[in-house]
Amino acid sequence: MQYDKVRISSVNVDDGKYNEKKKKYVKYKKPKITKKLLLEKDFYDLGELYTAIKFHTDTDPYNKIEVSFTAYQEY
């Protein structure tokens, strides 16, 4: 199998911040979502794809990792 256009992105969701004046945590009306593209590549093996995903989840453990790709069978 071949995996084309693999995109691994880091997604950070910020839903509020601590306000010093009010001395409490204030939530935003809409959470701030920040996406950062970490990798865009083609893979020819599931093991390679797994190691890339594992590496990025280990290096950025506090954010979610979003993966998208197109897979097809190669003859």
Secondary structure, 3 states (H helix, E strand, C coil): CEEEEEEEEEEEEEEEEEECCCCEEEEEEEEEEEEEEEEEEEECCHHHHHHHHHHHHHHCCCCEEEEEEEEECCC
